[in-house]
Amino acid sequence: MHSDGESASAVRDVAFGSSAGMIAKVFEHPFDLIKVRLQSQPLDRPARFLGPVDCFKQTLAGEGFLGLYRGLSMPVIGSMVENATLFVVYNQAQDFIRSFSAIPRDSSLTLTHLGVAGGIAGGVTSFVLTPIEFIKCRMQVQMLSHMASAQSPHPPVTKAPGAVGMFLDTLRTRGVKGLWLGQTGTFIREAGGSVAWFGAYECLSRAFLKNTSNPTDKSQLKTWQLIVAGAVAGVSYNVICFPADSVKSALQTSDELGSTSGANGAAKKRFFQTGMDIYRSRGFAGLYAGMGVTIARSAPSSAMIFTIYEFLNQTF
């Protein structure tokens, strides 16, 4: 049974984590859209975009400024769920590690312990996040296929479906299980990335607090220190498992973009097969497509999440 204090802490983690994630997601969504479109270019035809700048220009020219926020509703929901789950499970995992290892509650965990807690949090979160990311990625690239269809001799008259339409279409064509297409990539990215995310943040936080009166009290961190620690954490999260995210995006958008690469067709491809296809077609560069723009958005976004979370935690 959880004590009232533990329950209250979990509620705070949900509220603070979801609030921080929602604010950060509005800022980073255009960067994420560019990243997904770069990752999702079909392998059976020439690349549509030469790089992030070219993708940005084509998106603006073809869809206008609002096109950069295509599919924003799902990422906002996803970021609220993701960050709430991450912080709740991260803190609960720390409690479990303390109990399992007989570590006093007022003693600091090692960075290894915190890394394990972060990995557990990321792994659990991946199962909640994959369906949301699947719909988000499909929405972020759907206008590319619709624009191509519009240039055909007999363009379709239907407009691009929204998040609900995408969800129902997935259920109809793939069933409930189909919502978890790309789960392997999401799990690797979230579990491995969360070890790096929380690990880098905790490591830098401890370095900043080393010479203070209470090295375990994050309320003593200055705003710029929170920003730096959060930014480094964001870069670490994305660099360590980026190829897994690239393969996940390619899998989740293959049907939407009409990719037919691979011996078994797009619909039957698997995670490692897709990764090898990307490598054979475009080399290591293909597995890291969009990483530059991802780092450009993840550093400030992660800094915002940790700064807002710590601010809310200290204020309330």
Protein Blocks (a to p, Z undefined) as FASTA:
>chain_A
ZZfklmmmmmmmmmmmmmmmmmmmmmmmmmmmmmmmmmmgcfkbccfbfbjklmmmmmmm
mnojmlmmgoklmmmmmmmmmmmmmmmmmmmmmmmmmmmnopafkbccdfklmmmmmmmm
mmmmmmmmmmmmmmmmmmmmmmmmmmmmmmpmbdcfbdcddfklmmmmmmmmnojmlmmg
oklmmmmmmmmmmmmmmmmmmmmmmmmmmmmmblkbmklpcfklmmmmmmmmmmmmmmmm
mmmmmmmmmmmmmmmnopaghjkojklpcfklmmmmmmmmnojmlmmgoklmmmmmmmmm
mmmmmmmmmmmmmmZZ
